[in-house]
């Protein structure tokens, strides 16, 4: 992420990629760490220069990464708002989008992608909630083939968004995310824990949650999900 952000600051064009065999400081949303064992995953950052619909870029990236994984392996993950790919209740991949100089001519978004490809010695707190492509596909999965397919479909999804077809991205994301409707979630609002049931996403990408008193729009923050089988 840092290497790609430096390239963006130096004027690099959209499509610049930084890729690693291992990360020693991989990160996820809200300061969480992303475990990146050597040789076991696909870890790369993609530089985007979005022309429009910046608020939907994480959803578009999720659609692209999911489609690429399916094309390369046949594994069809589900999307969990805003940036996770799951098989069952276990995490297969994660995304992180970091914007730089938004609303300026030099705007850029660095999209970090982490995909668990092969079994690895994850930390105990990760092992219980993670899965990988080789386990799900029941065969060896070459990382390069996954990278090529994910990159192709990610770039295609971002082109769709830049072309103004936000509706297509929203439709594809909704179709791939059964958890966006009917799942129980909890979060803290103004110091008080709130519980509700997901009711889809709106056209800006916000998660809608029906509580006992209203329908809330969640645009950020830490959600606790009750996942089937978890």
C-alpha positions as CSV (number, residue, x, y, z in Angstrom):
1,X,0.0,0.0,0.0
2,X,2.8,2.4,0.9
3,X,4.8,1.7,-2.3
4,X,1.7,2.2,-4.5
5,X,0.8,5.4,-2.6
6,X,4.3,6.7,-3.2
7,X,4.0,5.9,-6.9
8,X,0.7,7.8,-7.0
9,X,2.3,10.8,-5.4
10,X,5.0,10.6,-8.1
11,X,2.4,10.8,-10.8
12,X,2.1,7.1,-11.8
13,X,-0.8,6.2,-14.0
14,X,-3.8,4.1,-13.1
15,X,-3.0,0.4,-13.2
16,X,0.4,0.5,-11.4
17,X,0.8,-2.5,-9.2
18,X,2.9,-3.3,-6.2
19,X,3.0,-7.1,-5.4
20,X,4.7,-9.0,-2.6
21,X,5.5,-12.6,-1.8
22,X,5.2,-11.8,1.9
23,X,4.2,-8.8,4.0
24,X,5.7,-8.0,7.3
25,X,3.2,-5.2,8.1
26,X,0.1,-6.1,6.1
27,X,-2.9,-4.1,7.2
28,X,-6.6,-4.2,7.0
29,X,-9.4,-1.8,7.8
30,X,-9.3,0.4,11.0
31,X,-5.7,-0.5,11.9
32,X,-6.2,-4.3,11.9
33,X,-3.3,-6.5,10.8
34,X,-3.5,-8.8,7.8
35,X,-1.6,-12.0,8.2
36,X,0.6,-12.6,5.1
37,X,2.6,-15.8,5.4
38,X,5.3,-16.2,2.7
39,X,4.3,-18.0,-0.4
40,X,0.8,-18.7,0.8
41,X,-1.2,-15.8,-0.5
42,X,-1.7,-13.2,-3.2
43,X,-0.8,-9.8,-1.8
44,X,-0.9,-6.8,-4.1
45,X,-1.9,-3.1,-4.3
46,X,-3.5,-1.6,-7.4
47,X,-3.4,2.1,-8.2
48,X,-6.7,3.5,-9.4
49,X,-7.4,7.0,-10.7
50,X,-11.2,7.1,-10.4
51,X,-13.2,9.5,-12.6
52,X,-16.4,9.1,-10.7
53,X,-18.3,7.1,-8.0
54,X,-15.3,7.0,-5.6
55,X,-17.7,6.0,-2.8
56,X,-18.4,2.7,-4.7
57,X,-14.8,1.7,-5.4
58,X,-14.5,-0.8,-2.6
59,X,-17.7,-2.5,-3.7
60,X,-16.4,-2.6,-7.3
61,X,-13.1,-4.0,-6.3
62,X,-14.9,-6.7,-4.3
63,X,-17.0,-7.7,-7.4
64,X,-13.8,-7.8,-9.5
65,X,-11.8,-9.9,-7.1
66,X,-14.7,-12.3,-6.5
67,X,-15.2,-12.7,-10.3
68,X,-11.4,-13.3,-10.8
69,X,-11.2,-15.9,-8.1
70,X,-14.2,-17.7,-9.6
71,X,-12.7,-17.6,-13.1
72,X,-9.4,-19.0,-12.0
73,X,-10.6,-21.6,-9.5
74,X,-14.3,-22.1,-9.7
75,X,-14.6,-21.0,-6.0
76,X,-17.5,-18.6,-5.6
77,X,-17.1,-16.6,-2.5
78,X,-19.7,-14.4,-1.0
79,X,-19.2,-10.6,-0.4
80,X,-19.6,-9.2,3.1
81,X,-19.9,-5.5,3.5
82,X,-17.8,-3.6,2.9
83,X,-14.6,-5.4,2.0
84,X,-14.5,-9.2,2.8
85,X,-14.9,-12.3,0.7
86,X,-16.1,-15.3,2.6
87,X,-16.7,-19.0,2.0
88,X,-19.3,-20.1,4.6
89,X,-18.3,-18.1,7.7
90,X,-14.5,-18.2,6.9
91,X,-12.6,-15.3,5.4
92,X,-11.0,-16.0,2.0
93,X,-9.9,-12.6,1.0
94,X,-9.9,-9.0,2.1
95,X,-9.7,-5.5,0.5
96,X,-8.5,-2.2,1.7
97,X,-9.1,1.1,-0.3
98,X,-7.1,4.2,0.7
99,X,-7.9,7.5,-1.0
100,X,-5.3,10.2,-1.6
101,X,-6.0,13.8,-2.5
102,X,-9.6,13.1,-3.4
103,X,-11.6,15.9,-5.0
104,X,-8.4,17.2,-6.7
105,X,-7.0,16.5,-10.2
106,X,-4.4,14.3,-8.6
107,X,-6.9,12.0,-6.9
108,X,-6.0,8.4,-6.4
109,X,-7.2,5.3,-4.6
110,X,-4.8,2.5,-3.7
111,X,-6.7,-0.8,-3.5
112,X,-5.0,-3.5,-1.4
113,X,-5.9,-7.1,-2.1
114,X,-5.1,-10.1,0.0
115,X,-6.2,-13.6,-1.0
116,X,-5.5,-16.7,1.0
117,X,-4.3,-19.2,-1.7
118,X,-2.6,-22.1,0.2
119,X,-2.8,-23.5,3.7
120,X,-0.4,-21.7,6.0
121,X,0.5,-21.4,9.7
122,X,-1.7,-18.5,10.6
123,X,-1.8,-17.0,14.1
124,X,-4.4,-18.8,16.3
125,X,-6.8,-15.8,16.2
126,X,-6.8,-15.9,12.4
127,X,-6.7,-19.7,11.9
128,X,-10.2,-20.3,13.3
129,X,-11.9,-17.8,10.9
130,X,-9.8,-18.2,7.7
131,X,-9.9,-20.4,4.7
132,X,-7.9,-20.7,1.5
133,X,-8.4,-21.4,-2.2
134,X,-6.6,-24.8,-2.2
135,X,-8.9,-26.1,0.6
136,X,-12.0,-24.8,-1.1
137,X,-11.1,-26.0,-4.6
138,X,-9.6,-29.3,-3.2
139,X,-6.6,-29.0,-5.5
140,X,-3.3,-27.1,-5.9
141,X,-3.9,-23.5,-7.1
142,X,-1.0,-21.6,-8.8
143,X,-0.9,-18.1,-7.5
144,X,0.0,-16.6,-10.8
145,X,-3.2,-17.9,-12.5
146,X,-5.2,-16.4,-9.6
147,X,-3.3,-13.1,-9.9
148,X,-3.8,-12.8,-13.7
149,X,-7.6,-13.5,-13.4
150,X,-8.1,-11.2,-10.4
151,X,-6.2,-8.4,-12.1
152,X,-8.2,-8.8,-15.3
153,X,-11.6,-8.7,-13.5
154,X,-10.6,-6.0,-11.1
155,X,-9.6,-3.7,-13.9
156,X,-12.8,-4.5,-15.7
157,X,-15.0,-3.7,-12.7
158,X,-13.2,-0.4,-12.2
159,X,-13.6,0.5,-15.9
160,X,-17.3,-0.2,-15.5
161,X,-17.5,2.2,-12.6
162,X,-15.5,4.8,-14.4
163,X,-17.8,4.4,-17.4
164,X,-20.7,5.5,-15.2
165,X,-22.4,2.2,-14.9
166,X,-22.7,2.2,-11.1
167,X,-26.0,0.3,-11.4
168,X,-24.2,-2.7,-12.8
169,X,-21.7,-2.8,-10.0
170,X,-24.4,-2.4,-7.4
171,X,-26.5,-5.2,-8.9
172,X,-23.5,-7.6,-9.1
173,X,-22.5,-6.8,-5.5
174,X,-26.0,-7.3,-4.2
175,X,-26.3,-10.6,-6.1
176,X,-23.1,-11.9,-4.4
177,X,-23.9,-10.8,-0.9
178,X,-26.7,-12.7,0.8
179,X,-25.5,-11.4,4.2
180,X,-26.5,-7.8,3.2
181,X,-30.1,-8.8,3.9
182,X,-31.3,-10.5,7.0
183,X,-28.0,-10.8,9.0
184,X,-27.8,-9.6,12.6
185,X,-25.1,-7.0,13.2
186,X,-24.0,-4.9,16.2
187,X,-22.0,-1.7,16.5
188,X,-21.4,1.1,18.8
189,X,-23.0,4.5,18.1
190,X,-22.5,7.4,20.4
191,X,-21.1,5.1,23.1
192,X,-24.1,2.8,23.0
193,X,-24.3,-0.7,21.4
194,X,-26.9,-0.9,18.7
195,X,-28.3,-4.1,17.2
196,X,-30.2,-4.6,14.0
197,X,-30.8,-6.7,10.9
198,X,-29.2,-5.8,7.5
199,X,-31.6,-4.5,4.9
200,X,-29.4,-4.2,1.9
201,X,-27.2,-1.4,0.6
202,X,-28.3,1.9,-0.9
203,X,-27.0,3.4,-4.2
204,X,-24.1,5.1,-2.4
205,X,-22.9,1.8,-1.0
206,X,-24.0,2.4,2.6
207,X,-25.2,-0.6,4.5
208,X,-28.8,-0.3,5.6
209,X,-29.7,-1.8,9.0
210,X,-33.2,-2.0,10.5
211,X,-33.2,-1.5,14.2
212,X,-36.1,-1.5,16.6
213,X,-36.6,2.2,16.0
214,X,-35.4,3.1,12.5
215,X,-33.4,2.1,9.4
216,X,-29.8,3.2,9.9
217,X,-27.3,4.0,7.2
218,X,-23.9,2.6,8.2
219,X,-21.0,4.1,6.2
220,X,-18.1,3.3,8.4
221,X,-17.2,1.8,11.8
222,X,-16.7,-1.6,13.3
223,X,-19.5,-4.0,12.8
224,X,-19.9,-7.4,14.7
225,X,-21.7,-9.9,12.4
226,X,-23.6,-13.0,13.5
227,X,-22.5,-15.4,10.7
228,X,-24.1,-18.8,10.0
229,X,-21.9,-21.6,11.3
230,X,-19.5,-19.2,13.2
